[in-house]
Each structure stands twice: as C-alpha cells, then as structure tokens.
Amino acid sequence: MYKQRKPTRLKDYNYSSNGRYFVTIFVQDRKQLLGQIVGDGVLDVPKVELSRFGIIAEKYIVSMNETYEKIHVSDYVIMPNHIHLIIGVLGHGTSRTASPTNEAIPRFVSTFKRFCNKEYGQNIWQRSYNDHIIRNDLDYKKYYSYIQKNPFTWAKDEFYIEKPSY
C-alpha cells in the first residue's frame, strides 16, 4: 500500500495572485549536487561555492527574471541540496482561480526545472516544491533574513545532510 502524499498547495488558492511567495526547491534525495558551503565562520565567512549544477541553476534564476514580465525573483540562495527563492507576482492575478498547471508560481518552478534539466542532461529535482505565501512586510523580512543567513547556519539546517565520504 502506498503512502498518500500530503497536498503541498493551499487549497483553493490562486498561485497567480499578486504578492510574494517563499519557495523551496529540493534536489532529488537531497543529494548535495548544487555546491558546498566553504568558510569556517571565524575569519572566513561561510558562503556557497556553486558546482556546475549550481551555476546552471543560478543562470536560469537570473534569466527567468528577464523572461517573465510579471514575475520576479527578488531574493534567493542556492544551498548544496536545495534552493530558496522569494518570488514576487505582479499583475498576474485574476478574479477566477486559474488551473493549477497555469498558475504563475507552479509554472515558474516547472519551467525553471525543465530548463535546468535540459542543460544537465538529467533530472536532478524532487517532484514537488514547498511554498509559503508571504502575508505582510514582517513575514517578508523573516524569510529574507532566513535566505541571507542560510549559508551561516548550514550545519544546523533542517535540510542538512552530512556529505558522505566516497
């Protein structure tokens, strides 16, 4: 018997509505393919050193900002096995609920993954993604701060998996 998947989207919410969204996209099986955290935090500030996969992901994050007129990634961090983004949607909202596959946020994530995978020559992404609808400026500041601090707190991060020695 298969375990039933918990829905990740807010029921009956239009993900094309104007606003900001905190989105997390994971690498399949949380493999650390996107890079590594370097720097010990004493004199050498921790930062993300991107791998080939991470460089390609960053290229598509930046290019998506140039491609989409009404969708903009304002903040992001690429971690070893996941990406956090704050995505703003402006002028996309409609009075009726869009179909789930045509909503701005799911379409953005799907397009981003597809472009990356084409260049990778393989699929590295987990099937779904996590999102949080940012409700106000205080909420935005919380997620913005989380993105900025993520490389500093990597070893304590809920998505941290100690890199296996091969």
C-alpha positions, 0 to 999 in steps of 0.5 A: 500500500502506498503512502498518500502524499500530503497536498503541498498547495493551499487549497483553493488558492490562486498561485497567480495572485499578486504578492510574494511567495517563499519557495523551496526547491529540493534536489532529488534525495537531497543529494548535495549536487548544487555546491558546498558551503566553504568558510569556517565562520571565524575569519572566513565567512561561510558562503556557497561555492556553486558546482556546475549544477549550481551555476546552471541553476543560478543562470536560469534564476537570473534569466527567468527574471528577464523572461517573465514580465510579471514575475520576479525573483527578488531574493534567493540562495542556492544551498548544496541540496536545495534552493530558496527563492522569494518570488514576487507576482505582479499583475498576474492575478485574476478574479477566477482561480486559474488551473493549477498547471497555469498558475504563475508560481507552479509554472515558474518552478516547472519551467525553471526545472525543465530548463535546468534539466535540459542543460544537465542532461538529467533530472536532478529535482524532487517532484514537488516544491514547498511554498509559503505565501508571504502575508505582510512586510514582517513575514517578508523580512523573516524569510529574507533574513532566513535566505541571507543567513542560510549559508551561516547556519548550514550545519544546523539546517533542517535540510542538512545532510552530512556529505558522505565520504566516497 
